[in-house]
Amino acid sequence: MELRISKETLRRHDITQKRPFSEGGLKPGFQRVKDRLDSDAYLCFEQVAPVHYSHRATENVMDVVEMVRPRLWRIVSSIPGGSYRKYYLYLSPPGTLRVSQFASMWALLFYLGSVVRYRPHRFIDVITSPFGPFVDEFIAAQPNQLLYMFASEMSRHEIANPAIV
């Protein structure tokens, strides 16, 4: 398996080329390699130990996906003409606990729900804090993201919402 990261995206977000390897959880399973397309536009990482298969490669696709899934953050998009599922490398400082996307979304939704139910006066503090815009966006978008992610996990294939025409 090969992961390719656009160097332009790294520059735009002021991320050094070392951070995806050190903070993206790519150690020890991946190593940096030269782009096979001889393009200087991408930073490429290759899986160190390949997944072997006996008859057809499709029999082991889920094994490969399971290895890389904890390193990625995914979103569902409904923008026509683009990809309906987008993947991002999840960066976290080395040595910290890496929580899965599903677990972190579930925990934050649970927390916000309990605040609204049991301490609604605290929710106003949250909304008016510097985290207010993030919480507004999270409440608006993440329940649908969580639903599609849960459906994808249960069916073991990607499910995304239909395009808005």
C-alpha positions in Angstrom: 0.0 0.0 0.0 1.2 3.5 -0.8 0.0 6.8 0.8 0.5 9.9 -1.2 0.3 13.4 0.4 0.3 16.5 -1.7 3.3 18.7 -0.9 1.2 21.8 -1.8 -1.4 20.8 0.9 1.4 20.5 3.4 2.8 24.0 2.5 -0.7 25.5 2.6 -1.3 24.3 6.1 2.3 25.0 7.2 3.1 21.3 7.9 6.7 20.2 7.6 7.4 17.0 5.6 8.6 15.2 8.7 5.3 15.7 10.6 3.1 13.3 8.6 5.6 10.5 9.4 6.2 11.4 13.1 2.6 12.6 14.0 0.6 10.5 11.5 1.2 7.2 13.1 3.1 5.9 10.1 5.9 4.5 12.2 6.8 1.6 12.2 4.6 0.2 9.4 5.5 2.7 6.6 8.6 4.1 5.1 9.2 7.2 3.0 9.9 6.3 -0.7 10.5 8.1 -4.0 7.3 8.9 -5.9 6.9 6.2 -8.6 5.4 8.8 -11.0 8.7 10.8 -10.7 6.6 13.7 -9.6 7.9 16.2 -7.0 4.3 17.1 -6.1 3.7 14.3 -3.6 5.2 12.9 -0.4 5.0 9.1 -0.7 5.0 6.5 2.1 4.9 2.8 1.4 3.9 -0.1 3.6 7.0 -1.9 4.9 5.5 -5.4 5.2 3.1 -6.2 2.3 -0.1 -8.1 2.9 0.2 -11.5 1.2 -2.7 -13.1 -0.6 -3.2 -16.6 -1.9 -5.5 -16.4 -4.9 -7.1 -13.0 -5.4 -6.0 -9.7 -3.9 -9.6 -8.7 -3.2 -9.8 -11.4 -0.5 -7.4 -9.4 1.6 -8.5 -5.8 0.9 -10.1 -5.5 4.4 -6.8 -6.5 6.0 -5.1 -3.6 4.3 -7.9 -1.2 5.2 -7.7 -2.3 8.8 -4.0 -1.4 8.9 -4.5 2.1 7.6 -7.9 3.1 9.0 -6.7 4.3 12.4 -4.3 6.7 10.7 -7.0 8.4 8.6 -9.9 10.8 9.2 -12.7 10.7 6.7 -15.6 12.9 5.8 -18.6 12.5 3.5 -19.2 15.3 1.0 -22.2 15.9 -1.3 -20.4 18.2 -3.7 -21.2 17.1 -7.3 -18.1 16.5 -9.5 -15.9 15.7 -6.6 -15.2 12.6 -4.4 -18.0 11.8 -2.0 -15.6 10.4 0.6 -12.4 12.3 1.5 -9.6 11.0 3.6 -7.1 13.0 5.7 -4.1 11.8 7.5 -4.8 12.2 11.2 -1.9 14.0 12.9 -1.4 13.9 16.7 1.6 14.7 18.8 4.0 11.7 19.4 3.4 10.0 22.7 -0.3 11.0 23.0 -3.2 8.7 23.0 -4.6 8.3 19.5 -8.4 8.0 19.6 -10.3 6.8 16.6 -12.5 9.1 14.6 -15.6 7.2 15.5 -14.8 7.2 19.3 -13.9 10.9 19.4 -17.0 11.9 17.5 -19.2 9.7 19.7 -17.6 11.0 22.9 -18.0 14.7 21.9 -21.6 14.2 20.8 -22.3 12.4 24.1 -20.7 15.2 26.1 -22.5 17.9 24.3 -25.8 16.0 24.6 -25.3 15.6 28.4 -24.4 19.3 28.8 -27.6 20.3 27.0 -29.7 17.9 29.0 -28.3 18.3 32.5 -26.6 21.7 32.5 -28.1 23.8 29.7 -26.7 27.0 31.3 -23.2 25.5 30.6 -24.0 25.1 26.9 -24.3 28.8 26.5 -20.8 29.1 28.0 -19.5 26.6 25.5 -21.2 28.4 22.5 -19.8 31.8 23.6 -16.3 30.5 24.2 -13.5 30.6 21.6 -14.7 27.0 20.7 -18.2 28.2 19.8 -17.7 28.3 16.0 -16.2 24.8 16.1 -19.1 23.5 18.3 -21.7 25.1 15.9 -20.0 23.4 12.9 -19.6 20.1 14.7 -23.3 20.0 15.7 -24.4 21.0 12.1 -22.3 18.4 10.3 -21.0 15.6 12.5 -24.3 13.7 13.2 -24.6 12.9 9.5 -20.9 12.1 9.2 -21.3 9.7 12.1 -24.4 8.1 10.6 -22.6 7.5 7.2 -19.5 6.3 9.0 -21.5 3.9 11.1 -23.4 2.6 8.0 -20.1 2.1 6.2 -18.6 0.2 9.1 -21.6 -2.1 9.4 -21.9 -2.9 5.7 -18.1 -3.1 5.3 -18.1 -0.8 2.2 -18.3 2.9 1.7 -21.6 4.6 1.9 -22.0 8.3 1.2 -24.9 10.6 0.8 -26.2 11.2 -2.7 -25.2 14.3 -4.8 -27.4 17.4 -4.5 -28.6 18.1 -8.0 
